[in-house]
């Protein structure tokens, strides 16, 4: 279960005028209601067991960039449960695809701190806004695979997260990038399954340009694979060796 709620470290007020063009910030009334409905009722009601591994790797102060594997829509609830406001005093600010920000779902996401990004070709506005969030000590979540992938195999990442980490570093914002592995008892999670989330050791992006981004992405992919293997073992479904 989540630890006792720390005092929030960052205001939910707009970070900058740029926020209004990308999302509506975090609604002070909708956020706790959403946590109750999605995490307390839906997540904990659906799964038979929830486990967090190596939480000591999760920074509880300062900027942090979470890089989780993406195996099911439940991932978006697992992260606030394991690393959200009740645990770290900070909300999880999600980068999502533009398609997810449409319709009724989009209405809610706009008011829960989510904002759209094209991971293959992130716009300068989304990258600058992300750096501003990190500079304010926020906790940003980016799924670097870009889509849900249920099949086993090598992890392949888009370059958006690496570019963001390098940009933040170049602007003097120290950002630990925490690889996260998420696993369920079945590839398509079933009621009563076990679910686990594992935090890997934080990484630091260094350098500039395409080669630096490619090198960091490769390092991150290896760390995510390791974290996912630990999570898979915890739910009794270890990844088979090739």
C-alpha positions as CSV (number, residue, x, y, z in Angstrom):
1,X,0.0,0.0,0.0
2,X,1.1,3.6,-0.5
3,X,3.0,5.4,2.2
4,X,1.6,8.1,4.4
5,X,0.9,11.3,2.4
6,X,3.7,13.8,2.5
7,X,3.1,17.5,2.3
8,X,2.8,18.5,-1.4
9,X,6.0,20.2,-2.5
10,X,4.7,22.1,-5.5
11,X,1.7,24.3,-6.1
12,X,-0.9,23.2,-8.7
13,X,-1.0,26.7,-10.1
14,X,0.0,27.3,-13.6
15,X,3.8,26.8,-14.1
16,X,3.9,29.4,-17.0
17,X,1.6,31.0,-19.6
18,X,2.7,28.1,-21.9
19,X,0.7,25.7,-19.7
20,X,-2.6,27.2,-20.8
21,X,-1.9,26.4,-24.4
22,X,-1.1,22.7,-23.7
23,X,-3.4,21.7,-20.8
24,X,-5.5,23.1,-17.9
25,X,-3.1,22.2,-15.1
26,X,-4.3,20.1,-12.2
27,X,-7.8,20.6,-11.0
28,X,-7.8,20.9,-7.1
29,X,-11.2,19.2,-6.9
30,X,-11.0,16.7,-9.8
31,X,-7.6,15.3,-8.8
32,X,-8.6,13.7,-5.5
33,X,-11.8,12.4,-6.9
34,X,-10.0,10.8,-9.8
35,X,-7.5,9.2,-7.4
36,X,-10.4,7.8,-5.3
37,X,-12.2,6.4,-8.3
38,X,-9.3,5.1,-10.4
39,X,-6.7,4.0,-7.9
40,X,-8.7,3.2,-4.7
41,X,-11.7,1.6,-6.4
42,X,-10.7,0.5,-9.9
43,X,-7.1,-0.5,-9.6
44,X,-7.2,-2.0,-6.1
45,X,-10.5,-3.6,-6.8
46,X,-9.4,-5.2,-10.1
47,X,-6.1,-6.7,-9.0
48,X,-5.6,-9.3,-6.3
49,X,-2.2,-8.1,-5.3
50,X,-0.2,-4.9,-5.9
51,X,3.5,-4.8,-5.3
52,X,6.2,-2.0,-5.5
53,X,9.8,-3.1,-5.8
54,X,12.9,-0.9,-5.0
55,X,11.0,2.2,-4.1
56,X,14.2,3.6,-2.6
57,X,15.3,4.4,-6.2
58,X,12.4,6.9,-6.5
59,X,13.5,10.5,-5.6
60,X,11.0,12.2,-3.3
61,X,12.4,15.7,-3.8
62,X,13.4,17.7,-6.9
63,X,12.7,17.0,-10.5
64,X,12.3,13.4,-11.7
65,X,11.5,11.9,-15.1
66,X,9.9,8.5,-14.9
67,X,10.4,6.2,-17.9
68,X,8.1,3.2,-17.6
69,X,7.5,0.2,-19.8
70,X,4.0,0.3,-21.3
71,X,2.1,-3.0,-21.2
72,X,-1.6,-2.0,-20.5
73,X,-3.8,0.9,-19.9
74,X,-3.6,0.1,-16.2
75,X,0.0,1.5,-16.3
76,X,-1.5,5.0,-16.0
77,X,-3.0,4.0,-12.7
78,X,-0.1,2.0,-11.4
79,X,2.2,5.0,-11.5
80,X,0.1,7.5,-9.4
81,X,-0.5,4.6,-7.0
82,X,3.2,3.9,-6.6
83,X,4.7,7.3,-7.1
84,X,2.0,9.9,-6.9
85,X,1.0,12.6,-4.4
86,X,0.3,10.3,-1.6
87,X,3.8,8.9,-1.8
88,X,6.0,11.7,-3.0
89,X,3.9,14.8,-2.4
90,X,3.8,15.4,-6.2
91,X,1.4,14.5,-8.9
92,X,2.4,12.4,-11.9
93,X,2.4,14.8,-14.9
94,X,1.9,12.6,-18.0
95,X,3.0,13.2,-21.6
96,X,0.4,11.5,-23.8
97,X,-0.4,11.3,-27.5
98,X,-2.7,13.9,-29.1
99,X,-5.3,11.3,-29.8
100,X,-5.7,10.6,-26.1
101,X,-6.5,14.2,-25.4
102,X,-9.7,14.1,-27.4
103,X,-13.3,13.6,-26.4
104,X,-14.5,12.9,-22.8
105,X,-11.3,11.2,-21.9
106,X,-9.4,14.3,-23.1
107,X,-11.6,16.6,-21.0
108,X,-10.5,14.7,-17.9
109,X,-6.8,14.4,-18.9
110,X,-6.6,18.2,-19.6
111,X,-7.6,18.8,-16.0
112,X,-5.3,16.2,-14.5
113,X,-2.1,17.7,-15.6
114,X,-1.6,15.7,-18.8
115,X,-0.4,17.3,-22.0
116,X,0.1,16.1,-25.6
117,X,3.4,15.3,-27.4
118,X,4.5,13.7,-30.5
119,X,7.3,11.4,-29.2
120,X,8.8,10.9,-32.7
121,X,8.9,14.6,-33.4
122,X,8.2,16.6,-30.1
123,X,7.5,20.2,-30.7
124,X,9.7,22.9,-29.2
125,X,6.7,24.1,-27.1
126,X,6.1,20.7,-25.5
127,X,9.8,20.3,-24.8
128,X,10.1,23.7,-23.2
129,X,7.0,23.2,-21.1
130,X,8.4,19.9,-19.9
131,X,11.7,21.5,-18.9
132,X,9.7,24.2,-17.0
133,X,7.8,21.5,-15.1
134,X,11.1,19.8,-14.2
135,X,12.7,23.1,-13.2
136,X,9.8,23.5,-10.8
137,X,10.5,20.2,-9.2
138,X,7.7,18.3,-10.8
139,X,7.5,14.6,-11.6
140,X,7.0,13.9,-15.3
141,X,6.0,10.6,-16.8
142,X,6.9,9.7,-20.4
143,X,6.3,6.3,-21.9
144,X,9.3,6.2,-24.2
145,X,8.1,3.1,-26.2
146,X,5.3,5.3,-27.4
147,X,2.6,2.6,-27.4
148,X,1.3,-0.4,-25.4
149,X,3.4,-3.4,-26.2
150,X,2.1,-6.8,-24.8
151,X,4.5,-9.1,-26.7
152,X,7.9,-9.9,-25.3
153,X,11.1,-8.8,-27.2
154,X,13.7,-6.1,-27.1
155,X,12.5,-2.7,-25.9
156,X,12.8,0.0,-28.6
157,X,12.4,3.6,-27.6
158,X,11.5,6.9,-29.3
159,X,14.1,9.6,-28.9
160,X,11.7,12.2,-27.3
161,X,12.6,11.3,-23.7
162,X,16.3,11.4,-24.3
163,X,16.1,14.7,-26.1
164,X,14.1,16.1,-23.2
165,X,16.6,14.9,-20.6
166,X,19.5,16.3,-22.6
167,X,17.7,19.6,-23.1
168,X,17.0,19.9,-19.4
169,X,20.6,19.1,-18.5
170,X,21.9,21.7,-21.0
171,X,19.7,24.3,-19.3
172,X,21.0,23.5,-15.8
173,X,18.1,21.4,-14.6
174,X,19.4,18.2,-13.0
175,X,17.0,15.5,-13.8
176,X,17.3,11.9,-12.6
177,X,15.7,9.6,-15.2
178,X,14.1,6.6,-13.3
179,X,13.5,3.4,-15.4
180,X,10.3,1.7,-14.4
181,X,9.2,-1.9,-15.1
182,X,5.5,-2.7,-14.9
183,X,4.1,-6.3,-15.1
184,X,0.9,-8.2,-14.7
185,X,0.0,-11.8,-14.2
186,X,-1.2,-12.1,-17.8
187,X,-0.2,-10.1,-20.9
188,X,-3.8,-8.9,-21.0
189,X,-4.5,-8.3,-17.3
190,X,-7.4,-10.3,-15.8
191,X,-9.4,-9.7,-12.7
192,X,-7.6,-11.0,-9.6
193,X,-4.2,-10.9,-11.3
194,X,-1.1,-9.8,-9.4
195,X,0.5,-6.6,-10.6
196,X,4.0,-5.2,-9.8
197,X,6.0,-2.1,-10.5
198,X,9.8,-1.9,-10.1
199,X,11.9,1.3,-9.9
200,X,15.4,1.0,-11.4
201,X,18.4,3.1,-10.4
202,X,18.2,6.7,-11.6
203,X,20.2,7.5,-14.8
204,X,21.7,10.9,-15.9
205,X,21.7,12.1,-19.5
206,X,24.9,13.7,-20.6
207,X,26.2,15.3,-23.8
208,X,24.6,16.9,-26.8
209,X,23.2,15.9,-30.2
210,X,21.9,12.8,-31.9
211,X,24.7,10.5,-30.8
212,X,24.2,11.4,-27.1
213,X,20.4,10.8,-27.5
214,X,20.9,7.4,-29.1
215,X,23.5,6.4,-26.5
216,X,21.2,7.4,-23.6
217,X,18.2,5.7,-25.1
218,X,20.1,2.5,-25.4
219,X,21.2,2.7,-21.8
220,X,17.7,3.5,-20.7
221,X,16.2,0.6,-22.7
222,X,18.6,-1.8,-20.9
223,X,17.6,-0.4,-17.5
224,X,13.9,-0.7,-18.3
225,X,14.3,-4.3,-19.4
226,X,16.0,-5.1,-16.1
227,X,13.3,-3.4,-14.1
228,X,10.6,-5.2,-16.1
229,X,12.3,-8.5,-15.5
230,X,12.2,-7.9,-11.8
231,X,8.5,-6.9,-12.0
232,X,7.6,-9.9,-14.2
233,X,9.4,-12.3,-11.7
234,X,7.3,-10.8,-8.9
235,X,4.1,-11.7,-10.6
236,X,5.2,-15.2,-11.5
237,X,5.7,-14.5,-15.2
238,X,9.4,-14.1,-15.8
239,X,10.6,-13.1,-19.3
240,X,12.0,-16.2,-21.1
241,X,15.6,-16.0,-22.2
242,X,16.0,-15.9,-26.0
